[in-house]
Amino acid sequence: MNMQAFALYTADARRITVAIVCLSVWFVVVVLLVVRSLAARRLPRSDRFQSFEDLLIADLDQRARISRENVPLDRVEASGAPVLGTVEASGAPVLGTMEYQQFDEMFRTSVQLKDKASLASALRLRQQATEVVRDVPALYCVGKHHEMILEYNHIGQGIEARQSALESLKHDEEFKDISLVLYPLFRSNFYEESVDYMTSASTSYEEGLYYFAKLKDEFPTEVTQRRYQEFKGLQSKYGRWFSAHRAILGTFYSRASAQMDKGRYAGGLAVLDVILSNAQKPGYNLDYEEYVDLLDDMCALAIRLLMQKGERRPPALSAREEAHELGCILKKPMMYLTDFYPECLPKDRDLFSKHYKSFASVRWIGEVPGWQEFTSVMA
């Protein structure tokens, strides 16, 4: 009896042990699932996906629900109101391609170069990245947009930036779609930025009105509505297009006082480049004094922009390296001065000689391409 009782006791103990182990495992699994669920609720959406591509695909229906009435994405998110109609996000599939991966890697490297004010290298890399995706219209537009941002916001090359912006708008619908798809990552709409740049780089009232209207219609906000109405009133206020364009230029910088100076020297240089390159075109027809004033501003802004960018440069770089990366800022002032200086009046030779001396005081200036030829004109 004792042996039978012991055997029964042992069997019951084993069953109880197995049951306890099974219950423990089940409890641990349940706890892990609950913790994971709660953590997912607390984390930002992007942290719950294995990759950015997963985020885009999963979030696409919500974010791409921008109707053909053209309600901007940021207003949809801010208001939380439903938007009727859906844009087919045709740009999403290209994000999974090898071309996009290579393009994105090159762009990210160019951003690091830009942050160190290695401007020439950053621009060259963006141009190479655009070539990689030349046969993919949506990404080609993004590439041209990225070139435009660097030329406009950092180097001050207005004609090049204008051409890049126009190229980025070449495939309108594809650019709109890919801009919506990429919005969650960059929190800015590339298509909107290209159109916005063209409002300051326009060369006539008609062209300017076209892009201000496009901005208002595609991104209807109080700001875009107000800017459109203000621009419509410029012609009656200023008459000649040059006077209106110069008023737009005044929103970038001021040499009158530090309080009024917004410090947007690269943008100011870019707009000056557009104006000076069209100096004798209809709507501009600059007279001598107007040209002198603008070229004076361009030279002064170039030095200010060099000082801005120079603060970001790593220490102890060679003169050749510095000239290679920052010399592009002086390209346009040197070009315009080379053409104008031999014909200018003696009183203005003194003015531009001072700018030349400012340029010449830069430590690495002798390594800038074309400096020797420029010196032979200015000396």
C-alpha positions in Angstrom: 0.0 0.0 0.0 2.7 2.4 0.9 4.4 1.7 -2.4 1.2 2.3 -4.4 0.5 5.5 -2.5 4.0 6.7 -3.2 3.7 5.9 -6.9 0.4 7.8 -7.1 1.9 10.7 -5.2 4.9 10.9 -7.6 2.6 10.8 -10.7 0.4 13.6 -9.3 3.5 15.6 -8.5 4.8 15.3 -12.0 1.4 16.3 -13.5 1.3 19.3 -11.2 4.9 20.3 -12.1 4.1 20.1 -15.8 0.9 22.1 -15.3 2.8 24.8 -13.4 5.5 25.0 -16.1 2.9 25.3 -18.8 1.1 28.0 -16.9 4.3 29.9 -16.3 5.3 29.8 -20.0 1.8 31.0 -20.9 2.0 33.8 -18.4 5.4 35.0 -19.6 4.1 35.0 -23.2 1.0 37.0 -22.3 3.1 39.5 -20.3 5.6 39.9 -23.3 2.7 40.5 -25.7 1.1 43.1 -23.4 4.4 44.9 -22.9 5.1 45.0 -26.6 1.7 46.3 -27.3 2.0 49.1 -24.7 5.5 50.0 -25.9 4.2 50.2 -29.5 1.6 52.6 -28.4 4.1 54.9 -26.7 6.7 54.9 -29.5 6.5 57.2 -32.5 5.0 55.6 -35.5 8.3 55.3 -37.3 9.8 53.2 -34.5 7.2 50.5 -35.0 8.4 49.7 -38.5 11.4 47.9 -39.6 12.3 50.4 -42.3 11.3 53.8 -43.6 9.8 52.1 -46.7 7.5 50.1 -44.4 6.4 53.4 -42.7 5.7 54.9 -46.1 3.6 52.0 -47.4 1.7 51.5 -44.1 1.0 55.3 -43.7 0.4 56.0 -47.3 -3.4 55.9 -47.4 -3.6 58.4 -44.6 -0.9 60.8 -45.7 -1.6 60.7 -49.5 -5.3 61.5 -49.0 -4.7 64.9 -50.5 -7.6 65.6 -52.7 -7.6 67.0 -56.2 -8.8 70.2 -54.5 -5.1 70.4 -53.4 -5.4 70.6 -49.7 -1.8 70.7 -48.3 -0.6 67.8 -46.1 0.3 69.9 -43.1 -3.3 71.4 -43.0 -4.8 67.9 -43.1 -2.8 66.8 -40.2 -3.3 69.9 -38.2 -7.1 70.0 -38.6 -7.7 66.2 -38.5 -10.6 66.7 -40.8 -11.2 64.1 -43.5 -10.2 65.0 -47.0 -12.3 63.8 -49.9 -10.6 62.2 -52.9 -7.3 60.3 -53.0 -4.1 60.9 -54.9 -2.6 57.7 -56.2 0.9 57.8 -54.8 2.7 56.6 -57.9 6.0 57.7 -56.4 6.0 55.1 -53.6 7.3 52.1 -55.6 10.5 53.8 -56.7 11.6 54.0 -53.1 12.3 50.3 -53.1 14.6 50.4 -56.2 18.4 50.2 -56.2 18.5 53.6 -57.9 16.7 55.2 -55.0 19.0 53.6 -52.4 22.1 54.8 -54.3 20.5 58.3 -54.8 19.5 58.5 -51.1 22.9 57.5 -49.9 24.6 60.1 -52.1 22.1 62.8 -51.0 22.7 62.1 -47.3 26.5 62.3 -47.8 26.0 65.7 -49.6 24.1 67.0 -46.6 27.0 66.1 -44.4 29.3 68.0 -46.8 27.0 71.0 -46.9 26.9 71.1 -43.1 30.7 71.5 -43.1 30.4 74.2 -45.9 32.1 71.9 -48.4 29.8 73.5 -50.9 31.4 72.6 -54.2 31.8 68.9 -53.2 28.2 68.8 -52.0 26.8 70.3 -55.2 28.9 68.0 -57.4 27.7 64.9 -55.4 24.0 66.1 -55.8 24.5 66.5 -59.5 26.0 63.0 -59.7 23.0 61.7 -57.7 20.6 63.3 -60.2 22.4 61.6 -63.0 21.9 58.2 -61.3 18.1 58.6 -61.5 17.9 60.6 -64.7 15.6 57.9 -66.2 13.2 57.9 -63.2 11.1 61.1 -63.6 10.0 61.4 -60.0 13.5 61.0 -58.6 15.0 63.2 -61.3 12.7 66.0 -60.1 13.8 65.4 -56.5 17.4 65.5 -57.5 17.0 68.8 -59.4 15.2 70.2 -56.3 18.1 69.2 -54.1 20.5 70.9 -56.5 18.3 74.1 -56.5 18.3 74.2 -52.7 22.1 74.2 -52.5 22.6 76.7 -55.3 19.9 79.0 -53.9 20.2 78.7 -50.2 23.9 78.2 -49.8 26.0 79.3 -52.8 23.9 82.1 -54.2 23.9 81.1 -57.9 20.5 82.3 -59.0 20.6 81.4 -62.7 21.7 77.8 -62.0 19.1 77.5 -59.2 16.4 78.8 -61.5 17.3 76.2 -64.1 17.3 73.5 -61.5 13.9 74.6 -60.2 12.4 74.6 -63.7 13.9 71.1 -64.4 12.4 69.8 -61.1 8.9 71.0 -62.3 9.3 69.4 -65.7 7.4 66.2 -64.6 4.7 68.0 -62.6 2.4 65.1 -61.5 5.3 62.8 -60.7 7.0 65.4 -58.6 3.8 66.2 -56.7 3.3 62.5 -55.9 6.9 61.8 -54.8 6.9 65.0 -52.7 3.9 63.7 -50.7 5.5 60.3 -50.3 8.7 61.8 -48.9 7.0 64.3 -46.7 7.0 62.1 -43.6 10.8 61.8 -43.7 11.7 65.4 -44.5 8.7 67.3 -43.1 8.8 69.6 -46.1 7.2 69.5 -49.5 9.8 69.6 -52.3 7.3 70.5 -55.0 6.1 73.5 -52.9 9.7 74.6 -52.4 10.5 74.6 -56.1 7.4 76.6 -56.9 8.1 79.0 -54.1 11.7 79.6 -55.4 10.3 80.5 -58.8 8.2 83.3 -57.2 11.5 85.1 -56.4 13.3 84.0 -59.5 10.6 85.1 -62.0 11.7 87.5 -64.8 8.3 89.2 -65.5 5.0 90.0 -63.8 3.4 87.3 -65.9 5.8 84.6 -64.9 5.6 85.7 -61.2 1.8 85.7 -61.2 1.8 82.2 -62.7 3.9 80.8 -59.8 2.2 82.8 -57.1 -1.2 81.5 -58.4 0.2 77.9 -58.5 1.4 78.2 -55.0 -2.0 79.5 -53.9 -3.9 76.9 -55.7 -1.7 73.9 -54.8 -1.2 74.9 -51.2 -4.2 77.1 -50.2 -3.4 78.8 -46.9 -3.9 82.3 -45.6 -0.2 83.0 -46.2 -0.3 81.9 -49.9 -3.5 83.7 -50.5 -2.1 86.9 -49.0 1.1 86.7 -50.9 -0.8 86.2 -54.2 -2.9 89.3 -53.5 0.1 91.3 -52.6 1.9 90.3 -55.8 -1.1 91.2 -57.9 -0.8 94.7 -56.5 2.9 95.2 -57.4 2.4 96.2 -61.0 0.2 99.1 -60.2 2.5 100.1 -57.3 5.9 99.8 -59.1 5.2 99.8 -62.8 8.5 98.4 -64.2 9.1 94.8 -63.3 12.6 95.6 -62.1 11.3 97.8 -59.4 9.0 95.1 -58.2 11.8 92.5 -58.4 14.0 94.8 -56.4 11.3 95.1 -53.7 11.3 91.3 -53.5 15.1 91.3 -53.2 14.8 93.6 -50.2 13.1 90.8 -48.2 16.4 88.9 -48.1 18.9 91.4 -46.7 19.5 95.0 -45.8 22.7 97.0 -45.8 21.0 100.0 -44.3 20.9 98.7 -40.7 21.7 95.5 -38.7 18.1 95.5 -37.3 16.6 95.3 -40.8 19.1 92.7 -42.1 17.6 89.3 -42.3 20.9 87.7 -43.2 19.7 85.7 -46.1 22.8 86.4 -48.1 22.8 83.3 -50.3 19.2 83.9 -51.4 20.0 87.6 -51.9 22.9 86.7 -54.1 20.8 84.3 -56.1 18.1 87.0 -56.8 20.8 89.5 -57.7 22.2 87.0 -60.2 18.9 86.6 -61.9 18.4 90.4 -62.1 21.9 91.2 -63.3 21.8 88.4 -65.9 18.6 90.0 -67.3 19.9 93.6 -67.0 19.1 94.6 -70.6 16.0 92.4 -71.0 12.4 93.9 -71.3 11.0 94.7 -67.9 14.5 95.4 -66.5 16.4 97.7 -68.8 18.8 98.8 -66.0 20.4 102.1 -66.3 24.1 102.6 -65.3 23.5 103.7 -61.7 21.0 100.8 -61.0 23.5 98.3 -62.3 26.3 99.8 -60.1 24.0 99.6 -57.0 23.2 96.0 -57.6 26.7 94.9 -58.4 27.9 96.8 -55.3 25.4 94.8 -53.2 26.5 91.5 -54.8 30.1 92.1 -53.9 29.2 93.0 -50.3 26.9 90.0 -49.9 29.5 87.6 -51.2 31.9 88.6 -48.5 29.2 88.3 -45.8 28.3 84.8 -47.1 31.9 83.8 -47.1 32.1 84.8 -43.5 29.0 82.8 -42.7 30.2 79.7 -44.4 33.7 80.1 -43.2 32.6 79.7 -39.6 31.5 76.1 -40.4 34.7 75.0 -42.0 37.0 72.6 -40.1 40.2 74.2 -38.8 43.7 73.9 -40.4 42.6 73.2 -44.0 44.9 74.0 -46.9 44.3 77.0 -49.0 43.6 74.7 -52.0 40.9 72.9 -50.1 39.2 76.1 -48.9 39.3 77.7 -52.4 37.8 74.5 -53.9 34.9 74.4 -51.5 34.1 78.1 -51.0 35.4 79.7 -54.2 32.0 79.1 -55.9 30.5 81.9 -53.8 32.8 84.4 -55.6 32.2 83.0 -59.1 29.3 85.4 -60.0 30.7 88.6 -58.5 34.0 88.0 -60.3 32.2 87.3 -63.5 30.1 90.4 -63.5 33.0 92.6 -62.3 35.2 91.3 -65.1 32.7 92.4 -67.7 31.8 95.7 -66.1 34.9 97.1 -64.5 36.8 98.1 -67.7 33.8 100.3 -68.8 32.8 101.8 -65.4 33.3 105.5 -64.5 36.3 106.5 -62.4 34.2 107.2 -59.3 32.9 103.6 -59.4 36.3 102.2 -60.0 37.2 103.3 -56.4 34.1 101.5 -55.1 34.8 98.2 -56.8 38.5 98.4 -56.1 37.5 98.3 -52.4 35.6 95.1 -53.0 38.5 93.7 -54.9 40.8 94.4 -51.9 38.2 92.6 -49.7 38.3 89.6 -52.0 42.1 89.7 -52.1 42.4 89.6 -48.3 40.9 86.1 -48.2 43.7 83.8 -47.2 43.1 81.2 -49.9 41.9 83.6 -52.7 45.0 82.9 -54.9 43.8 79.2 -55.3 40.4 80.2 -56.7 40.1 79.3 -60.4 40.2 82.5 -62.5 41.6 84.7 -59.8 44.7 85.6 -61.7 42.7 86.6 -64.8 40.4 88.6 -62.6 43.3 90.4 -61.0 44.7 91.4 -64.4 41.4 93.1 -65.1 41.0 94.8 -61.7 44.7 95.9 -61.2 
